[in-house]
């Protein structure tokens, strides 16, 4: 077996790589949760939005704090698909995979 050498590639200076990485990975994380929070009332309705609020977003999973077990049950059982679909349409850049509900807070 003949081993092929990879062609030499000149390393990029950190000063040119860092801004690109920050644009790609940094501010977007904060921006996505803000976009999800703005889209939330339209996805669940104003009455439910008063009882449940997006608290965090990580790796495609939105964490929502709800005021009671009844609200959690309603959102996670009866309206799960509709809420997920509404948020995916409103904020496609979130790559939303699922929603996790927590009672309290």
ChimeraX commands (.cxc) that place a marker at each C-alpha (Angstrom):
marker #1 position 0.00,0.00,0.00 radius 0.5
marker #1 position 1.37,3.35,-1.04 radius 0.5
marker #1 position 0.87,6.15,1.39 radius 0.5
marker #1 position 0.07,9.46,-0.24 radius 0.5
marker #1 position 1.20,12.65,1.28 radius 0.5
marker #1 position -1.33,15.35,1.74 radius 0.5
marker #1 position -0.49,18.61,0.04 radius 0.5
marker #1 position 0.84,21.30,2.32 radius 0.5
marker #1 position -1.77,23.86,3.26 radius 0.5
marker #1 position -0.65,27.15,4.68 radius 0.5
marker #1 position -2.18,27.65,8.15 radius 0.5
marker #1 position -4.55,30.55,8.53 radius 0.5
marker #1 position -3.76,33.21,11.12 radius 0.5
marker #1 position -6.02,33.13,14.16 radius 0.5
marker #1 position -6.99,36.74,13.52 radius 0.5
marker #1 position -8.80,35.67,10.33 radius 0.5
marker #1 position -10.31,32.45,11.72 radius 0.5
marker #1 position -11.70,33.80,15.00 radius 0.5
marker #1 position -14.14,36.37,13.54 radius 0.5
marker #1 position -15.53,33.73,11.19 radius 0.5
marker #1 position -16.03,31.28,14.08 radius 0.5
marker #1 position -17.73,33.92,16.22 radius 0.5
marker #1 position -20.13,34.77,13.39 radius 0.5
marker #1 position -20.91,31.13,12.85 radius 0.5
marker #1 position -21.21,29.87,16.43 radius 0.5
marker #1 position -21.30,32.79,18.87 radius 0.5
marker #1 position -24.07,35.35,18.52 radius 0.5
marker #1 position -26.48,33.00,16.79 radius 0.5
marker #1 position -27.08,30.99,19.98 radius 0.5
marker #1 position -28.30,34.05,21.83 radius 0.5
marker #1 position -30.25,35.26,18.82 radius 0.5
marker #1 position -32.15,31.99,18.39 radius 0.5
marker #1 position -33.64,31.99,21.89 radius 0.5
marker #1 position -34.73,35.59,21.38 radius 0.5
marker #1 position -36.42,34.65,18.11 radius 0.5
marker #1 position -38.12,31.66,19.75 radius 0.5
marker #1 position -39.37,33.87,22.61 radius 0.5
marker #1 position -40.86,36.33,20.11 radius 0.5
marker #1 position -42.53,33.54,18.13 radius 0.5
marker #1 position -43.87,31.77,21.22 radius 0.5
marker #1 position -47.15,33.75,21.73 radius 0.5
marker #1 position -48.19,33.18,18.10 radius 0.5
marker #1 position -47.43,29.46,18.38 radius 0.5
marker #1 position -49.35,28.83,21.62 radius 0.5
marker #1 position -51.74,31.78,21.92 radius 0.5
marker #1 position -51.62,34.75,24.28 radius 0.5
marker #1 position -53.44,33.00,27.15 radius 0.5
marker #1 position -51.01,30.08,27.20 radius 0.5
marker #1 position -48.02,32.37,26.64 radius 0.5
marker #1 position -48.93,34.09,29.92 radius 0.5
marker #1 position -48.55,30.70,31.68 radius 0.5
marker #1 position -45.54,29.30,29.83 radius 0.5
marker #1 position -42.30,30.90,28.62 radius 0.5
marker #1 position -39.24,29.69,26.74 radius 0.5
marker #1 position -36.36,29.55,29.20 radius 0.5
marker #1 position -33.52,28.05,27.19 radius 0.5
marker #1 position -32.41,26.55,23.92 radius 0.5
marker #1 position -29.58,24.12,23.31 radius 0.5
marker #1 position -28.78,21.73,20.50 radius 0.5
marker #1 position -32.23,21.94,18.97 radius 0.5
marker #1 position -34.15,21.46,22.23 radius 0.5
marker #1 position -36.28,24.29,23.60 radius 0.5
marker #1 position -36.86,24.29,27.36 radius 0.5
marker #1 position -40.13,25.92,28.40 radius 0.5
marker #1 position -41.09,26.78,31.98 radius 0.5
marker #1 position -44.80,26.34,32.67 radius 0.5
marker #1 position -46.90,27.53,35.59 radius 0.5
marker #1 position -48.62,24.23,36.34 radius 0.5
marker #1 position -48.81,20.54,35.56 radius 0.5
marker #1 position -52.07,21.17,33.71 radius 0.5
marker #1 position -50.40,23.59,31.30 radius 0.5
marker #1 position -47.52,21.14,30.83 radius 0.5
marker #1 position -49.94,18.32,30.07 radius 0.5
marker #1 position -51.91,20.45,27.60 radius 0.5
marker #1 position -48.80,21.56,25.70 radius 0.5
marker #1 position -46.92,18.28,25.76 radius 0.5
marker #1 position -49.90,16.07,24.95 radius 0.5
marker #1 position -52.69,17.79,23.07 radius 0.5
marker #1 position -50.82,20.57,21.28 radius 0.5
marker #1 position -47.28,19.17,21.00 radius 0.5
marker #1 position -47.16,18.77,17.21 radius 0.5
marker #1 position -48.90,22.07,16.46 radius 0.5
marker #1 position -46.59,24.08,18.73 radius 0.5
marker #1 position -43.48,22.39,17.37 radius 0.5
marker #1 position -44.60,22.92,13.78 radius 0.5
marker #1 position -45.45,26.59,14.44 radius 0.5
marker #1 position -42.07,27.32,15.99 radius 0.5
marker #1 position -40.21,25.44,13.26 radius 0.5
marker #1 position -41.96,27.54,10.62 radius 0.5
marker #1 position -41.41,30.81,12.49 radius 0.5
marker #1 position -37.74,30.16,13.39 radius 0.5
marker #1 position -36.25,27.64,10.93 radius 0.5
marker #1 position -32.69,28.55,11.91 radius 0.5
marker #1 position -33.30,27.04,15.36 radius 0.5
marker #1 position -33.33,23.53,13.85 radius 0.5
marker #1 position -35.82,22.71,16.59 radius 0.5
marker #1 position -35.99,18.97,17.33 radius 0.5
marker #1 position -38.15,18.96,20.45 radius 0.5
marker #1 position -39.62,20.94,23.31 radius 0.5
marker #1 position -39.05,20.06,26.96 radius 0.5
marker #1 position -41.51,21.41,29.54 radius 0.5
marker #1 position -40.66,22.08,33.19 radius 0.5
marker #1 position -43.16,23.02,35.87 radius 0.5
marker #1 position -42.18,26.01,38.01 radius 0.5
marker #1 position -40.18,29.15,37.68 radius 0.5
marker link #1:1,2 radius 0.2
marker link #1:2,3 radius 0.2
marker link #1:3,4 radius 0.2
marker link #1:4,5 radius 0.2
marker link #1:5,6 radius 0.2
marker link #1:6,7 radius 0.2
marker link #1:7,8 radius 0.2
marker link #1:8,9 radius 0.2
marker link #1:9,10 radius 0.2
marker link #1:10,11 radius 0.2
marker link #1:11,12 radius 0.2
marker link #1:12,13 radius 0.2
marker link #1:13,14 radius 0.2
marker link #1:14,15 radius 0.2
marker link #1:15,16 radius 0.2
marker link #1:16,17 radius 0.2
marker link #1:17,18 radius 0.2
marker link #1:18,19 radius 0.2
marker link #1:19,20 radius 0.2
marker link #1:20,21 radius 0.2
marker link #1:21,22 radius 0.2
marker link #1:22,23 radius 0.2
marker link #1:23,24 radius 0.2
marker link #1:24,25 radius 0.2
marker link #1:25,26 radius 0.2
marker link #1:26,27 radius 0.2
marker link #1:27,28 radius 0.2
marker link #1:28,29 radius 0.2
marker link #1:29,30 radius 0.2
marker link #1:30,31 radius 0.2
marker link #1:31,32 radius 0.2
marker link #1:32,33 radius 0.2
marker link #1:33,34 radius 0.2
marker link #1:34,35 radius 0.2
marker link #1:35,36 radius 0.2
marker link #1:36,37 radius 0.2
marker link #1:37,38 radius 0.2
marker link #1:38,39 radius 0.2
marker link #1:39,40 radius 0.2
marker link #1:40,41 radius 0.2
marker link #1:41,42 radius 0.2
marker link #1:42,43 radius 0.2
marker link #1:43,44 radius 0.2
marker link #1:44,45 radius 0.2
marker link #1:45,46 radius 0.2
marker link #1:46,47 radius 0.2
marker link #1:47,48 radius 0.2
marker link #1:48,49 radius 0.2
marker link #1:49,50 radius 0.2
marker link #1:50,51 radius 0.2
marker link #1:51,52 radius 0.2
marker link #1:52,53 radius 0.2
marker link #1:53,54 radius 0.2
marker link #1:54,55 radius 0.2
marker link #1:55,56 radius 0.2
marker link #1:56,57 radius 0.2
marker link #1:57,58 radius 0.2
marker link #1:58,59 radius 0.2
marker link #1:59,60 radius 0.2
marker link #1:60,61 radius 0.2
marker link #1:61,62 radius 0.2
marker link #1:62,63 radius 0.2
marker link #1:63,64 radius 0.2
marker link #1:64,65 radius 0.2
marker link #1:65,66 radius 0.2
marker link #1:66,67 radius 0.2
marker link #1:67,68 radius 0.2
marker link #1:68,69 radius 0.2
marker link #1:69,70 radius 0.2
marker link #1:70,71 radius 0.2
marker link #1:71,72 radius 0.2
marker link #1:72,73 radius 0.2
marker link #1:73,74 radius 0.2
marker link #1:74,75 radius 0.2
marker link #1:75,76 radius 0.2
marker link #1:76,77 radius 0.2
marker link #1:77,78 radius 0.2
marker link #1:78,79 radius 0.2
marker link #1:79,80 radius 0.2
marker link #1:80,81 radius 0.2
marker link #1:81,82 radius 0.2
marker link #1:82,83 radius 0.2
marker link #1:83,84 radius 0.2
marker link #1:84,85 radius 0.2
marker link #1:85,86 radius 0.2
marker link #1:86,87 radius 0.2
marker link #1:87,88 radius 0.2
marker link #1:88,89 radius 0.2
marker link #1:89,90 radius 0.2
marker link #1:90,91 radius 0.2
marker link #1:91,92 radius 0.2
marker link #1:92,93 radius 0.2
marker link #1:93,94 radius 0.2
marker link #1:94,95 radius 0.2
marker link #1:95,96 radius 0.2
marker link #1:96,97 radius 0.2
marker link #1:97,98 radius 0.2
marker link #1:98,99 radius 0.2
marker link #1:99,100 radius 0.2
marker link #1:100,101 radius 0.2
marker link #1:101,102 radius 0.2
marker link #1:102,103 radius 0.2
marker link #1:103,104 radius 0.2
marker link #1:104,105 radius 0.2
view
